[in-house]
Amino acid sequence: MARFWWGSSDSKHKIHWGKWHKLCKPKEKGGMGFKNLEKFNQSLLAKQGWKILHNPHSMLARVLKACYFTNSSFLEAKIGGVGSFVWRSILWGRKIIEKGTRWRVLSGKDIRINEDKWLPRPLTFTLRTPAKVPKGTTVDTLKDENGDWNRN
């Protein structure tokens, strides 16, 4: 990156005027306003993942689902043995989505108690200690017939 901005080559080295992380700061904070291209690229790939999540009937989502995650959701999908460069890249972008997503409990029929992020607890959004329920048990089993929490 420095070679690009300052014109260095293998035979001729020019002065690097500052550390890259400082130059990437916004101008208002004393930087040069350069973009961190790696983070920018990852955010664009995360945007594609977001489109897969929110438009599951789009051509892109249907093709990727058929190829890479037929029996799971996008958030649970793995690279697989023959994951293409595009698929691996989208999964790299998915890391950003994973940091900020969590379930909003309505009926709770799709939310797994121990496996999914669903509690309003910062950082993990999961239980501190796993509940003693079979794997895959959903939150709706914790509610009564009226949809209220069964405190027992």
C-alpha positions in Angstrom: 0.0 0.0 0.0 2.8 2.4 0.9 4.6 1.7 -2.4 1.4 2.6 -4.2 0.9 6.0 -2.4 4.6 7.0 -2.3 5.9 5.5 -5.6 8.5 3.2 -4.1 9.8 0.3 -6.1 12.2 -2.6 -5.5 15.1 -0.5 -6.7 14.2 2.9 -5.3 12.7 3.5 -1.9 11.0 6.8 -0.9 10.1 8.1 2.5 7.0 6.8 4.2 5.5 9.8 5.9 3.5 8.1 8.6 2.2 4.8 9.9 -0.7 3.4 7.8 -3.2 3.1 10.7 -2.7 6.8 11.4 -3.1 7.8 7.8 -6.4 5.9 7.6 -7.9 8.1 10.3 -10.5 10.7 9.2 -9.1 14.1 8.4 -11.0 15.6 11.4 -9.0 13.3 13.6 -5.6 14.1 12.2 -5.3 11.5 9.5 -5.3 11.7 5.7 -8.7 10.1 5.3 -7.3 7.1 3.4 -9.6 4.1 3.3 -8.5 0.8 4.9 -9.1 -1.2 1.7 -9.2 -4.6 3.5 -11.9 -3.4 5.9 -13.7 -1.7 3.0 -13.7 -4.8 0.9 -14.9 -6.9 3.8 -17.8 -4.6 4.4 -18.8 -4.8 0.8 -18.8 -8.6 1.0 -20.8 -8.4 4.2 -23.4 -6.3 2.3 -23.7 -9.3 -0.2 -24.2 -11.6 2.7 -26.9 -9.2 4.1 -28.7 -9.4 0.8 -28.6 -13.2 0.9 -30.2 -13.1 4.4 -32.9 -10.5 3.6 -33.7 -11.6 0.0 -33.7 -15.4 0.2 -35.8 -15.7 -3.0 -33.3 -13.7 -5.1 -31.4 -15.5 -7.8 -28.1 -15.0 -6.0 -29.4 -16.4 -2.7 -31.1 -19.4 -4.4 -28.0 -20.3 -6.4 -25.6 -20.1 -3.4 -28.1 -22.0 -1.2 -28.3 -24.8 -3.8 -24.5 -25.0 -4.1 -23.2 -24.4 -0.5 -25.9 -24.5 2.2 -28.8 -26.7 1.2 -29.5 -28.0 4.7 -28.7 -25.0 6.8 -29.1 -21.2 6.9 -26.6 -18.7 5.6 -25.4 -17.9 9.1 -24.6 -21.6 9.7 -23.1 -22.3 6.3 -19.6 -23.8 6.0 -17.0 -23.3 3.3 -17.1 -26.9 2.2 -14.6 -28.8 0.2 -15.1 -27.0 -3.1 -16.0 -23.5 -2.0 -15.3 -21.0 -4.7 -13.4 -17.8 -4.3 -16.6 -15.9 -4.3 -18.2 -18.1 -1.6 -15.1 -17.9 0.6 -15.1 -14.2 0.2 -18.8 -13.8 1.2 -18.2 -16.0 4.2 -15.3 -13.7 5.2 -17.7 -10.8 4.9 -20.2 -12.7 7.0 -17.9 -12.3 10.0 -19.0 -8.7 10.3 -22.7 -9.7 10.2 -22.1 -12.3 12.9 -20.6 -9.7 15.3 -23.8 -7.7 15.3 -26.7 -10.0 14.6 -29.0 -11.5 17.2 -32.5 -12.8 17.3 -35.5 -10.7 18.3 -37.8 -13.1 20.1 -41.3 -13.1 18.8 -42.8 -16.6 18.7 -39.4 -18.2 19.4 -40.0 -21.2 17.1 -36.8 -20.7 15.1 -34.5 -19.7 17.9 -32.4 -22.4 19.5 -31.9 -21.9 23.2 -28.2 -22.8 23.6 -27.0 -22.3 20.0 -28.3 -18.9 18.9 -27.7 -15.3 20.1 -30.9 -14.1 21.5 -30.5 -12.6 25.0 -30.0 -8.9 25.6 -26.5 -9.4 27.1 -23.6 -7.5 25.5 -20.8 -9.3 23.8 -22.1 -12.9 23.7 -26.0 -12.5 23.6 -26.1 -16.1 24.8 -26.6 -18.0 28.0 -23.7 -17.9 30.5 -24.2 -21.7 31.2 -26.0 -23.9 28.7 -29.5 -24.9 29.6 -30.1 -28.5 30.3 -32.2 -29.2 27.3 -31.6 -31.3 24.2 -29.6 -29.8 21.4 -31.8 -27.7 19.0 -34.5 -27.0 21.6 -36.2 -23.8 20.7 -37.3 -20.8 22.8 -41.0 -21.4 22.1 -40.8 -24.3 24.5 -40.2 -21.7 27.3 -43.5 -19.9 26.6 -47.0 -20.9 27.6 -50.0 -21.2 25.2 -50.6 -17.4 25.5 -47.1 -16.6 24.3 -46.0 -15.3 27.8 -42.8 -16.6 29.4 -43.4 -19.8 31.5 -41.5 -18.8 34.6 -41.4 -22.4 36.0 
